[in-house]
Amino acid sequence: MRIINAELVPVDSPRIPDGFVEIRDGRIAAIGAMVDCPTYTDEVYDACGACVYPGFIDAHCHLGMWEDGLDFEGDDGNEDTDPATPQLRAVDAINPLDRCFVEAREAGVTTVVTGPGSANPIGSQLCAIKTQGICTDRMVLKAPLAMKMALGENPKNTYHGKAQTPVTRMATAAIIREQLRLAAEYDKQLRKAAEDDEEDEPEFDAKCEALLPVVRGELPVHFHAHRLDDILTARRIAKEFSLKYVIVHGTAAHLAADMIAEEDIPVLCGPILCDRSKPELRELTPAAPARLHRAGVELALITDHPVIPLQYLGVCAGLVVREGLPADEAIRAITLSAARIVGIDDRVGSLTVGKDADLVLFKDDPMTIAAKPVAVMIDGQWVHRN
């Protein structure tokens, strides 16, 4: 099929004021100016001047983990019976029939990274999924995508009430280090056994198995960290174990923007559209993304759904534009930059030939509160049309 008479916003290349997008087998087959559009007799969608963007991406949320309108029966986001649970998988907790999936895709959010909350120093394996479908396995874009780890208030508050470690930031970091060292030793024993028939493999350990790709540098860590001291603890642990990592939230990251840029640490900023509801949000300001951008930090914007409902991702982008982030960078922060930071930019994030045909069409500026998509496509199929 082909979308014609559209203003294209590829994100990775200049805008095309009057263009077309051709879709085949769920992928983008061609894009270009209407003057170069070949004759076509198959299905055509006339955009009538609407802007076509790549589908929006929320690089950190908990969609499907805490079900809308339910209490404990729909709460599958924190296994707070053990502070280290790397063997858990977000894909086993997601309910794709949660109505927030519908609200997300109707707002143009076509891909999300979802997973557990931050009760545990080590939470579980995160995944990236599309927002259309009824079978999680068929919606998955990448799993595992990263290992979730958390620093700061949340692990302290969770286990303080249970009279169980950790109740300090020291203990939170120590638990993470202990599990990483166990996994590194487990890896060493596996390698020895593979090289020497007389060496026995270690007894199977589900936690160490899950952390193997982390200590091998194959799977990044997404560190929940708001305060600057927690961000620096994440940095310290990552250096000790040569980890690939991303800072999630980074509420106070702008206080050390130059250092974070210098060390090429990506930051997933948000939630932006909320109050300072706990002490570690003291430095919250919607101006932070602009300050990080000016320093050269690669960033994305996140809702942390259900903290901020997913359908307001575009509104969050508009808020940071008001506070100084250039509009084109705000769009990148919910498309290509988000995809690049989490490692799925080979599939989504821009209108590029070969990528998934995840598209959202707007008549109005998508970063305004009044804007609603006129159409949304995921994998070459319309999932919403007004």
N, C-alpha and C positions, 0 to 999 in steps of 0.2 A: 504494500500500500504506500501511498505518498501523501504527505502533508504539504500543501502549497500556499502561496501568498501569506507567508509568515515572516515576522522579524525574528531572526535566529540569534540566540545568545549562546554560542558554543562554549564559552568560558575559557577554553584553551587557545582561542584564536579570535580575531576581531568579529564584531557583530556583522551580520548580513541583513541589511534593511528590508529586503524583499527576497525571500528565499524559499527553498523547499527542503524536505527531509524525506528520504526514501527508506522504507523499512522492509527487510526480508528476514524470515525465519527468526523473528524476535530481536534482530540486531539492526543497527544503523548501517545501511548499505551505501548511502551517498547523501551529501548535503551540498548545497550551492545556491547561487543566485537564480532567481526565476528566469532570467534571460538565457541561462544555460540549462534550463529544465527540459529534458527530452519529452517527446510526445508520450502520453501515457493513457491507456484505456482501462486499466484495472481500477481498484478502489481508490478514491481520492477524497481527502478531507480538506476543505477550504478553510484556512484559519482566519480569513478575512482581516488580516493585519495584526492578529494577536501575536504576542511574543512567545517563542518556544524556548524554554530553558531545559537543561538536564534535570531529571528528577531530583528533588531535594534529599539530602542525607543528614540524618541526625547521628553523629558519631559516638554518642553516649546517652543511653536511656535504659529504662527497665520495662519496656513494652512487653506485655504478655506475662510478666513475672509477678506483678501486683495487678490483679484483675479489677476493672472498673466497677465500683459499686458493691464490692464484696469485702468482707473482713478476713478473718484467719483462713477461711476455706479457699480464698483466692490469693493468699499471700504465700508465694513460693520464691521470694527474693533473697532471704537470708537464712541459711542453715546455721543458726547461732547456738549449736550444741557442741561445736568444735571450732577453735579459732583458726585452724588451718585445714581448708578443704579444697585443695587444688584438683582433686580427682572428680569434682562435680562438673557437670556440663549444663550450660544455660539451655541448650536445645531440649533438655529433658524437663524443663519447667514451663516453657512458653505455651500459652494457650492462644493459638492464632484466631480463635473465634471471639476473643475479647473485642468489644465494639470499638475500642480505641484504635484498632487497626484501620477500621473504616474511616474514622475521623482523620487519621494521619494521611491516608492516601487521598482522601477528598480535599485535603489541604496541599497536596503536591509532594508530600514526603513519601518517597518510594522505597528507600532503603534505610534501615536503622542498625546500629550496633547495640545489642541488648545483652543484659546479664544481671548478676546478683547485685544487691546493695553493698554497703561498706561496713557491715557488722564485723566481718572477719578480716584479720590481717592478710590472709590469703583466701579469696572467695571462690572463684571457679573459672572455667574457661568461657570467655565471651564468644559471641557469634554475630555475624552480619546476616541479616535476612531482609527479603523484600516484604512489603506490607500487604501483598495480595496473596490469598490462598487459604486453604483449610488444612493443609498438611505441612507441618514445619519442615520436614525433610526436603520437600520440594521448593520451599521458600528460601532455604539457606543459600547464601552467597559464599560464605566462608566460615568454616567451623573446624577447629578452633581458630579464632581470629587473634586472641591475646589472652593472657592470664591476668585476672583482676586481683590487685592487691590494694590494701587500704591503710592509710596512716591518719593520725589525728584523733579527733573526738569520738568518732563512732565506735571503733573497737573498744576504747576505754569505757564508754558509757554502757555498751552492751554487756561486757563481762564484769564490770564493777558490781552490777546488780546481782550477779551470780556468785560473787565472792570467788572468782576464777581469774587466772591470768588471761589477757593483759589488763591491767588497770593503769598502766603508765605508757607513755610513748616509748620508753626504753624497752619495755617488754614486747610491745608491738613489733618494733624493729628486730628484737632478738628472735621472736618466733619466725619471722620471715627469713632471717639469716640461717637459723637452724635448719629449716626445711630446704633451703637452697644448698646448704652444705651437705645434707643427707643425700639430696638428689645428685650432687656432683660426685660424691663418693660412690653412689649406686652406679652412676655412669662409668666411673673408672673401673669398677668391678666387672661390669658388663663388657667393657672393651678388653679387659684382661682375659676374660673367658673366651671371647671371640678370637683372640690371638693365640691362646694356649689351651689345648685340649685338656690339660691337667688342672686347669683352674675351673672352679665351679661358679656358675652364675649365682648372683645373690637371690635370696628368697624374694618372690614377687612382692612389690610394695606399690599400691595403687597411687599413693601420693607422689612417690619418687618418679613413677612412670609418667604421670601427668606433667611433672616439672622437667623431665628430660629435655624437651625441645626448648625450654626456657634457658636452662644452664648451657645448652649447646648454642645458644644465640639464634635459634631458628624461630622462636615464638616470642614476640615482645610482651612486656609487662605494661599494663595500664594502671598507674599508681593514682588512686584517689588521694588528693592532697590539696587542701585549701590554704592553710597558713604557710608563710615562707619557710619556717623551720621544718615543716613537714615536706615541703618541696625539696629542701636541701637534704633531708634524710633519704628521700627517694633517690636523689642524685648520688649520695654517698653509697647506698646499697648497690645501685646500678654499676658504679665504678668498681666496687669490690668484686662483683661477680661478672663483670663485662656483659651486662644485660642491655638488650635493646629496650627502650622504654619511651612512654608518653606520659605527660602529666595530665590528669583529668581534673577538671574544675579550675585549678590554678588561680584561685580567687585573689591571692596576693602576689601572683607571678610578676605583675607589672612593677613591683618594688625592686625586682632584680632583673629587669627586662634585658639589659645589656649582657649580663652574664648568661642568661638563658639563650639569647640569640647567639652569643659567641660559642656556646657549646652545642648549638643546633638541637635544642630540646623542643619538640612540638608540644603545644598546649591546646587542650580541648576546653574552651572557655564556657562556663555557665554552671548553674542557671543564672541568667542575667535579670530576668523579669520577676524578681522576688525580693522579699525584705531580708534584713540581716537577722534571721530567726535564731541564730545560735552564735556563740562567741567567735568561732573560726571564720564566720562570714563578715567580720568587722571591717575588712578592707574591700568589701564588695562595692564595685562601681561599674556602671555601663561604659565608662570611658576606658576601662582596662584594655579591651581588645585593640583600640586605636593606639594606645601607648606601646603595646607589644608589637603591633605591626610597624610602627615607626622605628622600633629598635631592630626589626628584621626577623622577628619570631614567626614561624609558620603556625597558624592557628585555625581552628574551626570553632563554630558555635554549636552549643548543645542545649537541649531543654532539660535533661535529667528527668524526663517524664517518669512518673506522674507528678514530679515537683512542679514543672510547667507542662501543661498538656501539649502533646506533640504538634497539634495543629497550629500552635503559635510560634513555630520555629521562624517563619518569615517575619513575624512581628518583632521577635528578638533581634533579628538582623536589622530591621528598621531602627530599633532603639540604639544600637551601637553606631549606626550611620549618623543619627542625630548627635551622638557624642564624639564624632570625629573620624570614624573609620570610613574610608572611601567606599562608595556604593558598590563598585565592581569587586572590591575586596570582600565586602559583606556577602555578596552572591557566591564568590569563591569559597567563603567560609562555610557555606551550607551545600556546596557541590564538590568541586574538584579538590580543594584543600582538605576537606573532610575525608574524601576518598583516598587521597595520597597519604595522609597521616595514618590511617588505619589499614592501608595496604590493599585496597580494592579498586584502585584507579585504573587497573587494566580492564575493568568491567563497567564501571559507572563513574559519574562525576563530570562528564563533558559530552557535548554533541560531537562525537568522533567516530569515524567509520570503523566498524568492528566492535564497538561497545554495545552493551545492552540498550535496547530501544525503550529507555525509561525517560519519559518526557512529561513536562507540565506546561500548559498554555494559559497565559494570563492576558486579559485586556488592560489591566491596570498594573501599577507598580506592585510587585508581590510583597514588598516590604512595608506596605501600609495596612492598617488594621481592616480597612474596608475591602481589600482585594480577596477575591476567591477565584480559583482556577476555573476556566471554562471547559477544560478537559485534562485528563491525566491518563498516561499510558505506562504500563509496566510490561516489560518483555514483549513489546510489540502488540499488546492487547489493550483496548480501551477499558479502564477500570472505573472511570468517572467521566460523565459528560453532562453539562447543563443544557 
